[in-house]
Amino acid sequence: MKEIKAFIHRNRVADIIHALNSAQLCGNNCNLSVTDVKGTLQALDNQERAYSLELGEAIITEVKLELVLPDEQVDEAVAVIREHGRTGQPRAGWVFVNDIGQAWPIDGG
């Protein structure tokens, strides 16, 4: 199993999730998390830009998308995220893939 972690612009997340669903990479039993995070991607417009006193630089609210998949689905999922995460900028985000050593479901027993 692998964990895919992607940092993307907020306006691209819905398209990515729909594309993952269409490719049958994410459905009812999908291990998908979506979290707002502060990051330093280039803002698409002035409304997206803010200034962080803690960091001392301009930031935007990005989305961190985390997805856990079997090894054989990772390449397709990364391709979907990269295709549907595009914004027209040279760098619209990042995708990382990590090995998962062990995983257990939390059950009611």
Backbone as numpy.savetxt, mean C-alpha at the origin, in Angstrom:
# Nx Ny Nz CAx CAy CAz Cx Cy Cz
4.68 -17.59 2.62 3.83 -16.41 2.62 4.72 -15.18 2.62
4.17 -14.13 2.03 4.89 -12.86 1.94 3.97 -11.72 2.39
4.59 -10.69 2.91 3.89 -9.45 3.21 4.30 -8.42 2.18
3.32 -7.83 1.54 3.55 -6.71 0.63 3.16 -5.46 1.38
4.07 -4.49 1.41 3.81 -3.22 2.05 4.02 -2.14 1.00
3.00 -1.33 0.76 3.09 -0.28 -0.26 2.73 1.06 0.35
3.52 2.07 0.02 3.25 3.45 0.43 2.83 4.20 -0.83
1.58 4.66 -0.83 0.99 5.23 -2.05 0.22 6.50 -1.72
-0.12 7.24 -2.77 -0.96 8.42 -2.60 -2.39 8.00 -2.28
-3.04 8.78 -1.43 -4.40 8.45 -0.97 -5.37 8.30 -2.13
-5.23 9.09 -3.16 -6.19 9.05 -4.25 -6.05 7.82 -5.13
-5.07 6.97 -4.89 -4.87 5.76 -5.69 -5.32 4.49 -4.98
-5.59 4.54 -3.69 -5.85 3.32 -2.91 -7.12 2.59 -3.35
-8.19 3.29 -3.62 -9.44 2.62 -4.03 -9.24 1.87 -5.34
-8.56 2.49 -6.30 -8.30 1.82 -7.58 -7.45 0.57 -7.39
-6.48 0.64 -6.51 -5.61 -0.51 -6.26 -6.42 -1.65 -5.63
-7.23 -1.35 -4.64 -8.02 -2.40 -3.99 -9.00 -3.02 -4.97
-9.66 -2.21 -5.79 -10.58 -2.75 -6.80 -9.83 -3.64 -7.79
-8.64 -3.23 -8.18 -7.85 -4.03 -9.13 -7.39 -5.34 -8.49
-7.01 -5.32 -7.21 -6.64 -6.54 -6.51 -7.83 -7.49 -6.43
-9.02 -6.93 -6.16 -10.23 -7.76 -6.12 -10.54 -8.34 -7.50
-10.43 -7.53 -8.54 -10.70 -8.00 -9.90 -9.75 -9.10 -10.33
-8.50 -9.03 -9.87 -7.50 -10.05 -10.18 -7.62 -11.26 -9.25
-8.64 -11.25 -8.39 -8.88 -12.31 -7.41 -7.68 -12.52 -6.48
-7.01 -11.44 -6.16 -5.90 -11.47 -5.22 -6.34 -11.04 -3.83
-7.52 -10.50 -3.75 -8.04 -10.04 -2.47 -9.55 -10.19 -2.51
-10.09 -10.82 -1.51 -11.53 -11.03 -1.43 -11.97 -11.09 0.01
-12.92 -11.96 0.31 -13.46 -12.05 1.68 -12.42 -12.48 2.70
-11.49 -13.34 2.31 -10.48 -13.84 3.25 -9.14 -13.14 3.08
-9.16 -11.96 2.54 -7.93 -11.23 2.27 -7.35 -10.63 3.55
-6.05 -10.77 3.69 -5.34 -10.14 4.81 -4.82 -8.78 4.35
-5.70 -7.79 4.32 -5.39 -6.47 3.81 -5.63 -5.42 4.90
-4.66 -4.54 5.09 -4.81 -3.41 6.00 -4.49 -2.13 5.24
-5.23 -1.08 5.55 -5.01 0.23 4.94 -4.91 1.24 6.08
-3.78 1.96 6.13 -3.52 2.89 7.22 -3.04 4.23 6.68
-3.59 5.33 7.20 -3.06 6.65 6.86 -1.75 6.86 7.61
-0.73 7.32 6.91 0.56 7.62 7.51 1.06 8.96 6.97
1.97 9.58 7.70 2.61 10.81 7.22 3.89 10.42 6.49
4.11 10.98 5.32 5.28 10.62 4.55 5.79 11.77 3.72
6.83 11.49 2.96 7.52 12.55 2.21 7.44 12.36 0.70
6.41 11.62 0.22 6.21 11.56 -1.22 5.95 12.97 -1.74
6.27 13.20 -3.00 6.01 14.50 -3.59 4.51 14.72 -3.68
4.04 15.87 -3.19 2.62 16.19 -3.21 2.13 16.36 -4.64
0.91 15.90 -4.88 0.31 16.07 -6.20 -0.20 17.48 -6.42
-0.58 18.15 -5.32 -1.02 19.54 -5.40 -0.84 20.19 -4.02
-1.09 21.48 -3.93 -0.87 22.20 -2.67 -1.81 21.75 -1.56
-3.01 21.25 -1.90 -3.95 20.79 -0.88 -3.43 19.54 -0.17
-2.62 18.76 -0.84 -2.09 17.53 -0.26 -0.90 17.80 0.67
-0.27 18.93 0.53 0.97 19.26 1.25 0.69 19.87 2.62
1.48 19.47 3.58 1.45 20.05 4.93 2.90 20.19 5.38
3.11 20.85 6.51 4.45 21.00 7.04 4.49 20.38 8.43
5.46 19.51 8.67 5.61 18.86 9.96 6.68 19.57 10.77
6.29 20.09 11.93 7.27 20.71 12.82 8.22 19.66 13.39
7.69 18.44 13.64 8.52 17.37 14.19 9.62 16.95 13.22
9.27 16.85 11.94 10.25 16.43 10.93 11.02 17.60 10.33
10.45 18.79 10.43 11.10 19.97 9.87 11.08 20.00 8.36
10.05 19.39 7.76 9.94 19.42 6.30 8.51 19.18 5.86
8.28 19.35 4.57 6.96 19.15 4.00 6.61 17.67 4.00
5.35 17.37 4.27 4.86 15.99 4.28 3.51 15.93 3.59
3.05 14.72 3.33 1.68 14.50 2.88 1.12 13.33 3.69
-0.19 13.18 3.67 -0.80 11.98 4.23 -0.83 10.94 3.13
-0.03 9.91 3.32 0.03 8.79 2.38 -0.81 7.65 2.93
-0.93 6.61 2.16 -1.58 5.39 2.63 -0.56 4.27 2.63
-0.54 3.52 3.74 0.27 2.31 3.80 -0.69 1.14 3.62
-0.50 0.41 2.54 -1.31 -0.75 2.24 -0.48 -1.98 2.58
-1.01 -2.86 3.43 -0.31 -4.09 3.80 -1.16 -5.28 3.40
-0.54 -6.23 2.72 -1.26 -7.36 2.16 -0.42 -8.62 2.36
-1.03 -9.68 2.85 -0.33 -10.96 3.05 -0.89 -11.96 2.05
0.02 -12.56 1.27 -0.37 -13.47 0.20 0.56 -14.67 0.13
0.10 -15.76 -0.49 1.01 -16.87 -0.79 2.08 -16.41 -1.78
3.25 -17.04 -1.71 4.39 -16.65 -2.55 4.03 -16.55 -4.03
3.21 -17.49 -4.52 2.92 -17.55 -5.96 2.04 -16.40 -6.45
1.44 -15.61 -5.55 0.60 -14.48 -5.96 1.30 -13.13 -5.83
2.50 -13.13 -5.29 3.17 -11.87 -4.97 3.52 -11.06 -6.21
4.11 -11.68 -7.22 4.51 -10.92 -8.41 3.32 -10.24 -9.08
2.20 -10.96 -9.17 1.00 -10.38 -9.77 0.47 -9.22 -8.94
0.45 -9.40 -7.62 -0.05 -8.33 -6.74 0.83 -7.09 -6.83
2.14 -7.27 -6.84 3.06 -6.13 -6.97 2.83 -5.41 -8.29
2.63 -6.16 -9.36 2.37 -5.56 -10.67 1.07 -4.75 -10.65
0.03 -5.28 -10.01 -1.24 -4.56 -9.91 -1.06 -3.27 -9.13
-0.37 -3.33 -8.00 -0.16 -2.14 -7.17 0.63 -1.09 -7.94
1.68 -1.51 -8.62 2.52 -0.56 -9.36 1.75 0.06 -10.53
0.95 -0.73 -11.21 0.18 -0.20 -12.35 -0.89 0.78 -11.91
-1.64 0.43 -10.88 -2.78 1.26 -10.46 -2.39 2.33 -9.44
-1.14 2.31 -8.97 -0.67 3.33 -8.04 -0.01 4.52 -8.73
0.09 4.45 -10.05 0.76 5.53 -10.79 0.01 6.85 -10.66
0.78 7.93 -10.60 0.21 9.28 -10.51 0.68 10.18 -11.64
1.59 9.71 -12.46 2.19 10.54 -13.50 3.51 11.15 -13.07
3.87 10.98 -11.81 5.16 11.47 -11.31 6.20 10.37 -11.48
7.48 10.75 -11.55 8.53 9.73 -11.67 8.53 8.74 -10.51
8.23 9.20 -9.30 8.17 8.31 -8.13 6.87 8.59 -7.38
5.93 7.65 -7.50 4.60 7.83 -6.90 4.41 7.00 -5.63
5.47 6.38 -5.15 5.36 5.56 -3.95 6.37 4.44 -3.98
6.20 3.50 -3.06 7.13 2.37 -2.93 6.37 1.10 -2.60
6.89 -0.03 -3.08 6.35 -1.33 -2.75 7.49 -2.18 -2.19
7.26 -2.80 -1.03 8.24 -3.66 -0.40 7.63 -5.04 -0.20
8.46 -6.08 -0.32 8.01 -7.45 -0.09 8.91 -8.07 0.97
8.28 -8.65 1.99 9.01 -9.27 3.10 8.55 -10.71 3.29
9.48 -11.58 3.66 9.13 -12.95 4.01 8.42 -12.97 5.36
7.47 -13.86 5.49 6.82 -14.09 6.78 7.30 -15.43 7.29
8.00 -15.41 8.41 8.56 -16.63 8.96 7.50 -17.57 9.50
6.57 -17.02 10.25 5.50 -17.82 10.83 4.26 -16.95 10.96
3.08 -17.59 10.91 1.82 -16.87 11.08 0.80 -17.81 11.70
0.01 -17.29 12.63 -1.05 -18.07 13.27 -2.32 -17.26 13.30
-3.45 -17.89 13.02 -4.72 -17.17 13.19 -5.04 -17.02 14.67
-5.77 -15.99 14.99 -6.28 -15.84 16.35 -7.69 -16.41 16.33
-7.91 -17.44 17.13 -9.22 -18.07 17.14 -9.92 -17.85 18.47
-11.14 -18.31 18.55 -11.93 -18.09 19.75 -11.73 -19.13 20.84
-10.75 -20.05 20.66 -10.60 -21.15 21.62 -9.54 -21.00 22.61
